[in-house]
């Protein structure tokens, strides 16, 4: 069983989460509740949970204030938030798990399943540092690797290239990072950050485009001197973006 603590200053929200967990997540045992930073700190100290559902905005502070009071985090963490879309992107870039208010049972089950499948607490301190930084100004993205988690500046990514279910990320310093995620996932994540998918196999940072060479679809010459094919159906959209970049 996953011994779980719910920290939220809204009684209805705690009751909803507790009810959904009991109904849809049999591996979860709710061992306690708290309604703020101070009570949450004490509950974590006394109960030593495996998993904490943590509200961000509470009456006596934030979830981040609470975490700063914990000397060492030895539990898994799922934030519960009603933040706007900009902030949600910050969570995604930082690879910190979250669910939105009002709590949806499908989101809740998916979040528990993700954490349960990882088995260990992975780079939580680094993830939280990047999240807090990204909430002010999104600059970095978390990239899972065989060694753990890498945090790289989005501005240093030149392009991403698909290889079946894997993606290779080409960095400004000529480093290549292989990731077991599809290019589609990075397209969804980076499309608002001046990245554009010019081909089924290529996602490029428009900042690093040096030339466009005409052809049926044509191709791009990137700052790292790579030549990236442009699909015919993407050509017009790409040229429009480049003209306004």
C-alpha positions, 0 to 999 in steps of 0.5 A: 500500500502507498501510505498517503497524506493529503494537504489542502486548505479546502475541506471539499477538495480533501474529501473529493480526493480521498473519495476518488482514491478510495474508489479508483486507487486501491493501492493507496491508503490515506493515512492523514489530512492537513489543512495548511503549511504548519499542520502539513509540516507536522503531519509529514514529520509524524506520519512519514508518508510515501506520497503527499498530495499537496495544494499550492495556494493555502491560507497560511502559505504555499506548498513551496513554503511547506517543502522548504521546511522539510530538511530532506524529502523522502516521499513522492509528490503530486501537486494539486493546483488551479494555476493558469496555463502558463504555470501548467507549462512550467510544471510540464517542463520541470517534470513535476507531477500535478493534477488540476482542480477540480480534481478529475478521477482519471487525472488522479488515477493517471498521476498515481500510476505514473508515480507508482511505476517509477519505483523511486524518488527521482531528482525531486529537489532539482525538479522543484528548483527548476519548477520554481524558476520556471514559474517566474520565467520558463527557461529549462526543460527536464529531460529523462535519460538513462542516468536520471534527469537532465535539466537543460536550457530550452534556448540551447536546444537547436533541434530534435530528431525522431528515431521511432519511439526515441528522440535525439536532442541536438544541443548548441554545444554539439552534445546529443541527448537520446530520450525515450520519448516521441517527437510528438511529445516534444512538439507539444511541449515546445511549440510555444517556444519558437520550435516548429515541426518542419518534417515528420522527423524534425523539430527545429528551434527557429532561432538557429535557422541560418538559411532556407534553400528552395525546392519541392519542400526545400531544406533548412541549414541550421547554425550547427550546419545540419541540413534539415528536410522540410516537408512540402505541406509544412513549407508555407507555414514555415516560411510565414513563421520565418518571415515574422520571426 
